[in-house]
Amino acid sequence: MVKIVGISGSLRPDSYSAQALEIAATRVRALGAEVKTLDLRDMSLPFATGETNIQTTQT
């Protein structure tokens, strides 16, 4: 089985690209593919400006 991940990165409420992604996902599901869509509006992600250093811990 084919597995596909579609990512919608637009923050606009009525995003045309998010709508297009859902149409494409529906069509490939009908062909038998397993599809997972991720909408970045639903995730709590920090905005990256490049102005802040991210501290990481080393093991």
Residue pairs with C-beta under 8 A, 6 or more apart in sequence:
1 32
1 33
1 34
2 28
2 32
2 33
2 34
3 33
3 34
3 35
3 36
4 25
4 28
4 33
4 34
4 35
4 36
5 35
5 36
5 37
5 38
6 21
6 24
6 25
6 35
6 36
6 37
6 38
7 21
7 37
7 38
7 40
8 15
8 17
8 18
8 21
8 37
8 38
8 39
8 40
8 41
9 17
9 40
10 16
10 17
10 18
10 41
11 40
11 41
18 39
21 37
22 37
25 35
25 37
28 35
29 35
